């Protein structure tokens, strides 16, 4: 899914290898994994349907989490940040919320600033793990009033 509200990265290797590399990189930057949910296993256990592997880490910096929820307990809706690791054709795709989406969401600065700092560390950790950003940009044709197209730069995953 390529939308304005998520930022995607690609890591070479298996889902398990990606999880381990991301885990180490997060730890090296003082980020903690509050939870690790295996969504594919949950779906299969409850419905019998097999999916490609997909995991969700709840990632936070305890000090930035304290700053955000100290200002407003509802900040816990956004922190820990969700980091999604999914299988995709021999690689793993890592998705996080886009800083641009957060800026335009109406979250007050006292809550958004610690989240932006966490996102910055997440991006550093992903780069440290060897991930490469998948950049999606809008392509608009001045003569066409139809829907906006999105073009991926770099790796085409799907």
Secondary structure, DSSP 4 states (H G I P E B T S, - for coil): ---TTEEEEEEES-HHHHHHHHHHHHHHTT-EEEEEEEHHHHHHHHH------EEEEEEE-HHHHHHHHHH-GGGGGT-SEEEEEEEETTEEEEEEE-HHHHHTTT--HHHHHHHHHHHHHHHHHHHHTT-EEEEEEEE--TT--SPPEEEEES----
